[in-house]
Amino acid sequence: MLLSGSGRRWPGASLLEYWPFLDAYCDLASEDGMRLLDNHLHEVGQRIKRVREMVCSAAKVSFVVIVPILCLNIVLCDVNW
């Protein structure tokens, strides 16, 4: 809960906000909110690692094959431009 017009929170109050990249309402200042964010960042990191591994292994393949693989993986990472 915010103090009217001040931008500060009441002591002990949580601030639930919707975070589209998490697809959830949470308070990122809370332990649960930070856990959701940490899990999301870990998952994105794993996706990026898989893409890097695919690109490295596909480097032996034609460039025509690599570009669609990269595009597909960017979509899978669900990046909001």
N, CA, C and O atoms as a DFTB+ gen file, in Angstrom:
324 C
 N C O
     1  1       0.843      -1.169       0.000
     2  2       0.000       0.000       0.000
     3  2       0.894       1.239       0.000
     4  3       1.860       1.311       0.759
     5  1       0.574       2.200      -0.840
     6  2       1.363       3.417      -0.926
     7  2       0.741       4.515      -0.075
     8  3      -0.481       4.609       0.035
     9  1       1.580       5.336       0.519
    10  2       1.103       6.534       1.176
    11  2       0.655       7.493       0.077
    12  3       1.372       7.676      -0.906
    13  1      -0.481       8.087       0.222
    14  2      -1.060       8.908      -0.831
    15  2      -0.089       9.951      -1.367
    16  3       0.356      10.838      -0.639
    17  1       0.232       9.829      -2.659
    18  2       1.036      10.813      -3.352
    19  2       2.511      10.845      -2.996
    20  3       3.262      11.620      -3.589
    21  1       2.945      10.038      -2.057
    22  2       4.334      10.138      -1.616
    23  2       5.259       9.143      -2.306
    24  3       6.471       9.356      -2.352
    25  1       4.702       8.055      -2.846
    26  2       5.533       7.042      -3.466
    27  2       6.215       6.134      -2.461
    28  3       7.021       5.287      -2.845
    29  1       5.908       6.293      -1.188
    30  2       6.487       5.422      -0.147
    31  2       5.440       4.430       0.321
    32  3       4.238       4.681       0.229
    33  1       5.917       3.296       0.827
    34  2       5.000       2.257       1.299
    35  2       4.777       2.371       2.801
    36  3       5.627       2.844       3.555
    37  1       3.599       1.918       3.195
    38  2       3.333       1.779       4.631
    39  2       4.239       0.684       5.148
    40  3       4.474      -0.295       4.439
    41  1       4.755       0.811       6.352
    42  2       5.595      -0.247       6.924
    43  2       4.848      -1.576       6.964
    44  3       3.714      -1.642       7.438
    45  1       5.478      -2.619       6.472
    46  2       4.896      -3.966       6.499
    47  2       3.906      -4.251       5.384
    48  3       3.421      -5.378       5.276
    49  1       3.589      -3.258       4.544
    50  2       2.638      -3.475       3.453
    51  2       3.367      -4.024       2.236
    52  3       4.511      -3.659       1.964
    53  1       2.693      -4.900       1.512
    54  2       3.294      -5.419       0.282
    55  2       2.717      -4.670      -0.906
    56  3       1.611      -4.133      -0.835
    57  1       3.451      -4.637      -1.975
    58  2       3.028      -3.952      -3.190
    59  2       2.963      -4.974      -4.306
    60  3       3.981      -5.324      -4.904
    61  1       1.763      -5.448      -4.579
    62  2       1.594      -6.432      -5.643
    63  2       1.447      -5.705      -6.968
    64  3       0.615      -4.809      -7.112
    65  1       2.262      -6.100      -7.926
    66  2       2.198      -5.545      -9.267
    67  2       2.209      -6.696     -10.252
    68  3       2.737      -7.773      -9.976
    69  1       1.605      -6.440     -11.422
    70  2       1.630      -7.467     -12.462
    71  2       2.903      -7.299     -13.273
    72  3       3.211      -6.210     -13.757
    73  1       3.636      -8.393     -13.415
    74  2       4.872      -8.422     -14.191
    75  2       4.643      -9.344     -15.372
    76  3       4.624     -10.563     -15.198
    77  1       4.466      -8.790     -16.593
    78  2       4.133      -9.627     -17.761
    79  2       5.153     -10.719     -18.051
    80  3       4.773     -11.820     -18.450
    81  1       6.436     -10.440     -17.860
    82  2       7.444     -11.456     -18.166
    83  2       7.391     -12.614     -17.177
    84  3       7.893     -13.699     -17.471
    85  1       6.788     -12.398     -16.003
    86  2       6.578     -13.481     -15.043
    87  2       5.171     -14.066     -15.169
    88  3       4.882     -15.145     -14.651
    89  1       4.308     -13.335     -15.864
    90  2       2.892     -13.691     -15.982
    91  2       2.272     -13.886     -14.601
    92  3       1.534     -14.843     -14.365
    93  1       2.589     -12.950     -13.685
    94  2       2.111     -13.087     -12.314
    95  2       2.068     -11.726     -11.618
    96  3       2.785     -10.793     -11.978
    97  1       1.208     -11.652     -10.618
    98  2       1.216     -10.522      -9.706
    99  2       2.125     -10.891      -8.546
   100  3       1.975     -11.957      -7.949
   101  1       3.057     -10.024      -8.227
   102  2       3.925     -10.303      -7.087
   103  2       4.591      -9.023      -6.605
   104  3       4.603      -8.006      -7.298
   105  1       5.132      -9.097      -5.426
   106  2       5.902      -8.008      -4.823
   107  2       7.363      -8.404      -4.943
   108  3       7.823      -9.303      -4.239
   109  1       8.097      -7.738      -5.831
   110  2       9.492      -8.123      -6.052
   111  2      10.377      -7.787      -4.859
   112  3      11.543      -8.180      -4.828
   113  1       9.843      -7.066      -3.877
   114  2      10.604      -6.780      -2.664
   115  2      10.458      -7.910      -1.640
   116  3      11.143      -7.918      -0.618
   117  1       9.568      -8.855      -1.920
   118  2       9.352      -9.975      -0.986
   119  2      10.215     -11.173      -1.387
   120  3      10.737     -11.235      -2.500
   121  1      10.352     -12.118      -0.463
   122  2      11.116     -13.341      -0.763
   123  2      10.467     -14.132      -1.888
   124  3      11.158     -14.637      -2.773
   125  1       9.134     -14.244      -1.858
   126  2       8.435     -14.992      -2.910
   127  2       8.604     -14.314      -4.264
   128  3       8.818     -14.988      -5.272
   129  1       8.508     -12.989      -4.295
   130  2       8.687     -12.260      -5.544
   131  2      10.095     -12.428      -6.092
   132  3      10.280     -12.632      -7.292
   133  1      11.083     -12.341      -5.216
   134  2      12.468     -12.516      -5.656
   135  2      12.711     -13.940      -6.137
   136  3      13.489     -14.157      -7.066
   137  1      12.058     -14.903      -5.518
   138  2      12.188     -16.300      -5.946
   139  2      11.615     -16.469      -7.354
   140  3      12.213     -17.139      -8.196
   141  1      10.438     -15.850      -7.610
   142  2       9.857     -15.910      -8.954
   143  2      10.794     -15.291      -9.981
   144  3      11.004     -15.857     -11.054
   145  1      11.356     -14.134      -9.657
   146  2      12.276     -13.463     -10.569
   147  2      13.530     -14.303     -10.792
   148  3      13.993     -14.446     -11.924
   149  1      14.077     -14.855      -9.716
   150  2      15.273     -15.686      -9.825
   151  2      15.014     -16.904     -10.704
   152  3      15.841     -17.253     -11.547
   153  1      13.869     -17.548     -10.509
   154  2      13.520     -18.716     -11.329
   155  2      13.383     -18.328     -12.800
   156  3      13.833     -19.053     -13.688
   157  1      12.760     -17.184     -13.043
   158  2      12.582     -16.723     -14.421
   159  2      13.941     -16.452     -15.076
   160  3      14.188     -16.874     -16.206
   161  1      14.816     -15.748     -14.359
   162  2      16.134     -15.433     -14.916
   163  2      16.960     -16.690     -15.140
   164  3      17.715     -16.775     -16.108
   165  1      16.821     -17.661     -14.252
   166  2      17.526     -18.938     -14.433
   167  2      17.029     -19.637     -15.701
   168  3      17.821     -20.157     -16.487
   169  1      15.712     -19.641     -15.889
   170  2      15.127     -20.289     -17.060
   171  2      15.589     -19.591     -18.349
   172  3      15.925     -20.260     -19.327
   173  1      15.608     -18.266     -18.353
   174  2      16.071     -17.523     -19.526
   175  2      17.547     -17.836     -19.783
   176  3      17.952     -18.019     -20.931
   177  1      18.340     -17.895     -18.732
   178  2      19.751     -18.236     -18.875
   179  2      19.941     -19.614     -19.478
   180  3      20.829     -19.815     -20.307
   181  1      19.111     -20.566     -19.067
   182  2      19.193     -21.918     -19.620
   183  2      18.818     -21.924     -21.099
   184  3      19.440     -22.622     -21.900
   185  1      17.790     -21.137     -21.459
   186  2      17.402     -21.048     -22.871
   187  2      18.548     -20.474     -23.699
   188  3      18.855     -20.981     -24.778
   189  1      19.175     -19.421     -23.196
   190  2      20.292     -18.796     -23.910
   191  2      21.446     -19.783     -24.057
   192  3      22.086     -19.842     -25.107
   193  1      21.708     -20.554     -23.011
   194  2      22.779     -21.552     -23.064
   195  2      22.488     -22.599     -24.138
   196  3      23.378     -22.999     -24.889
   197  1      21.209     -23.043     -24.198
   198  2      20.839     -24.028     -25.221
   199  2      21.011     -23.454     -26.626
   200  3      21.476     -24.149     -27.530
   201  1      20.635     -22.179     -26.812
   202  2      20.787     -21.540     -28.117
   203  2      22.264     -21.472     -28.487
   204  3      22.642     -21.787     -29.616
   205  1      23.097     -21.061     -27.536
   206  2      24.537     -20.963     -27.800
   207  2      25.092     -22.329     -28.189
   208  3      25.883     -22.433     -29.127
   209  1      24.683     -23.376     -27.476
   210  2      25.155     -24.721     -27.797
   211  2      24.690     -25.156     -29.182
   212  3      25.434     -25.796     -29.925
   213  1      23.437     -24.798     -29.525
   214  2      22.925     -25.156     -30.842
   215  2      23.692     -24.427     -31.939
   216  3      24.003     -25.005     -32.980
   217  1      23.991     -23.156     -31.698
   218  2      24.714     -22.377     -32.704
   219  2      26.125     -22.930     -32.883
   220  3      26.612     -23.062     -34.006
   221  1      26.767     -23.246     -31.782
   222  2      28.127     -23.797     -31.867
   223  2      28.129     -25.123     -32.607
   224  3      29.006     -25.372     -33.435
   225  1      27.162     -25.969     -32.320
   226  2      27.123     -27.262     -33.003
   227  2      26.646     -27.106     -34.446
   228  3      27.005     -27.905     -35.311
   229  1      25.834     -26.072     -34.703
   230  2      25.336     -25.850     -36.063
   231  2      26.338     -25.089     -36.907
   232  3      26.130     -24.933     -38.110
   233  1      27.423     -24.609     -36.306
   234  2      28.414     -23.850     -37.067
   235  2      29.001     -24.689     -38.194
   236  3      29.530     -24.167     -39.175
   237  1      28.893     -25.986     -38.028
   238  2      29.385     -26.886     -39.078
   239  2      28.371     -27.004     -40.212
   240  3      28.659     -27.546     -41.279
   241  1      27.161     -26.475     -39.943
   242  2      26.069     -26.557     -40.917
   243  2      26.008     -25.227     -41.683
   244  3      26.581     -24.226     -41.254
   245  1      25.332     -25.234     -42.780
   246  2      25.190     -24.045     -43.614
   247  2      24.560     -22.882     -42.845
   248  3      23.708     -23.094     -41.982
   249  1      24.984     -21.648     -43.162
   250  2      24.442     -20.434     -42.547
   251  2      22.939     -20.332     -42.772
   252  3      22.231     -19.759     -41.945
   253  1      22.443     -20.878     -43.876
   254  2      21.016     -20.857     -44.192
   255  2      20.219     -21.610     -43.131
   256  3      19.053     -21.289     -42.901
   257  1      20.805     -22.580     -42.496
   258  2      20.142     -23.359     -41.451
   259  2      20.239     -22.648     -40.106
   260  3      19.310     -22.748     -39.304
   261  1      21.319     -21.941     -39.832
   262  2      21.549     -21.323     -38.527
   263  2      20.569     -20.185     -38.246
   264  3      20.063     -20.074     -37.129
   265  1      20.294     -19.340     -39.237
   266  2      19.434     -18.171     -39.025
   267  2      18.032     -18.582     -38.558
   268  3      17.557     -18.025     -37.568
   269  1      17.349     -19.520     -39.210
   270  2      16.021     -19.920     -38.706
   271  2      16.080     -20.505     -37.293
   272  3      15.157     -20.300     -36.506
   273  1      17.141     -21.222     -36.966
   274  2      17.285     -21.780     -35.617
   275  2      17.385     -20.643     -34.601
   276  3      16.742     -20.693     -33.553
   277  1      18.176     -19.630     -34.898
   278  2      18.310     -18.485     -33.996
   279  2      16.982     -17.759     -33.829
   280  3      16.599     -17.410     -32.712
   281  1      16.283     -17.533     -34.926
   282  2      14.996     -16.831     -34.868
   283  2      13.999     -17.605     -34.021
   284  3      13.292     -17.014     -33.205
   285  1      13.933     -18.890     -34.199
   286  2      13.026     -19.727     -33.416
   287  2      13.347     -19.646     -31.937
   288  3      12.440     -19.549     -31.110
   289  1      14.613     -19.683     -31.596
   290  2      14.997     -19.642     -30.201
   291  2      14.780     -18.279     -29.566
   292  3      14.509     -18.194     -28.368
   293  1      14.893     -17.222     -30.337
   294  2      14.569     -15.894     -29.812
   295  2      13.092     -15.836     -29.454
   296  3      12.725     -15.289     -28.415
   297  1      12.237     -16.402     -30.314
   298  2      10.807     -16.450     -30.023
   299  2      10.543     -17.299     -28.789
   300  3       9.705     -16.942     -27.961
   301  1      11.240     -18.407     -28.655
   302  2      11.055     -19.277     -27.493
   303  2      11.469     -18.613     -26.190
   304  3      10.929     -18.933     -25.131
   305  1      12.415     -17.698     -26.258
   306  2      12.852     -16.980     -25.054
   307  2      11.824     -15.962     -24.610
   308  3      11.938     -15.409     -23.516
   309  1      10.805     -15.697     -25.450
   310  2       9.714     -14.809     -25.102
   311  2      10.224     -13.429     -24.704
   312  3       9.835     -12.877     -23.674
   313  1      11.094     -12.889     -25.534
   314  2      11.652     -11.571     -25.260
   315  2      10.638     -10.522     -25.684
   316  3      10.131     -10.557     -26.806
   317  1      10.341      -9.588     -24.785
   318  2       9.428      -8.478     -25.126
   319  2      10.260      -7.311     -25.622
   320  3      11.009      -6.708     -24.853
   321  1      10.135      -6.991     -26.890
   322  2      10.908      -5.891     -27.461
   323  2      10.220      -4.651     -27.118
   324  3      10.676      -3.569     -27.488
